[in-house]
Each structure stands twice: as C-alpha cells, then as structure tokens.
Amino acid sequence: MSTEASDSATQDNGGNPFVIFITSLCAAIVMAGGFGIVFEAFIIATANLFELGANFLWVLSGANVILVLWLTIWTFARSWHVERRLRSGLEVDEPSFSILGNLRS
C-alpha cells in the first residue's frame, strides 16, 4: 500500500473563479447569518426582559438588518480579495473596512 497521494486526488480547483465565488458567498452567508441570528436574539430578549415595546424592537431589528447586509457584502469582498492575492502568490494583507477597498486592490 502506498502512502503517496495520487494525482487525481490532488486536483487544484483554487484558480477556478466559480469555485472562488461560491467559497466567498458561503463564507459571507455563514459569517453574517450567524452574527445576525445571535444579535437578533439578543435584541428580542432585551426588548422582552425590559418591556421596551414594539418600536424599540423594530428600530433595532432594522439596524441589525443593515449591519448584517453590510457584513455580508464586506465578508464576500474580503474573501474574494484574499483568494485573488493567494492565487497571485502574495501574502494576505491587513483587512480594510471599506468594501470598495477590498474589491479595487
């Protein structure tokens, strides 16, 4: 029995733009979705615990939606940026909080 990996088992799909797109999209959904669910649960629990009313719940839920959308787009752009740098043989750089900064460079 051989301990070496076969050529077919070590295919490199890292350069395929579709694979990078799907990987970035999944990372964005998992990251932002998880954050949004946890933060929304905290908002609902706080509103119920202190009886803050429906207006408080709607305002903070709206802010949560905006934050989750920004985080989704930013995570996608950052993941896409990092994958492009790694494919070019460069090191991973410091993150930028600008969505367009990640897409331009």
N, C-alpha and C positions, 0 to 999 in steps of 0.2 A: 504494500500500500504506500502510495506516495504522499508526502506532506506538502508538496508544492501545489499552488493554486493553478488551475487550468486557465488558458487564455480566454475561454468563453465566460468564465466566472468573474473575470476582472475587466469587464467592458466599462469604458469611461463614457457615461452619459452626461457628465458635468458641463460639456460645451454646448449641449442642445438648448437653444433658447426656450423651447416649450417646457422642458424639464425645470429650467431656472424659473420660469413664470409660475408654474404650478407650485414649486417649492416656496417661492416668495409669497404667493397667495395663501397657501396653507399656513405658513408662519404668521402672516398678518391676521388671519381669521382666528387662529388659536390664541395668539397673544392678546389681541384687542377683545375678542369674545370673552375670554377668561376674566380679564380685567373688568369689563363691563358688567358681567354677571355678578361678580363679587361686590363691586361698588354699588350696583342697583340693590342688591340685598341689604347692604349697609344703609342705603337711603330709606328703603321701606321699613327696616327695623327701627331706625331712628325716628321716622315720622310716626310710627305706631307707638313706640315707647313713650315719647314726649307729647303725643297727641297734637302734632303740629298742623294737621289738616291737609286737605287735598291740594291747595295752592302750593304749599311747600313741596309736596311730592311731585307735582307736575313741573315745577321750575327746576328742581334738582335732577329729575329724570331727563328733562330736555338738555340740561348741561352735560349729563352723563352721555347722552346720545352724541352730542357734538364732540365730546372728548374721545369717545370710542371711534367715531368716524375718522378724526384726526390721527389717532393712534394706529388705526388700520392702514391708512394711506402711508403714514410715516414708516411703519414696520415693513410694508411692501417695498417702498422706495429704498429703505436701508438695506434690506435683504438683496434686492436687485443690484444695488451699488456694490455690496460686498462680494457677491458672486461674480460680477464683472471684474473686480480687482483681482480676485483669486484666479480667475481664468486667464488674466493677463500676466500672472506670476508676481503680482505686487502684494505687499503686506496689507493687512486690514488697518485702516486709519481710524482716528478718533471720530465718534459719531457727531453729526451735526443735527441740530434740532429743526433745521429747515428741510422741508420736503423737497423743494426745488434744488437745494444744495446737494442733496443725495442723488438726484436724477441728472444734474448737469455734470458733475465731476466724474 
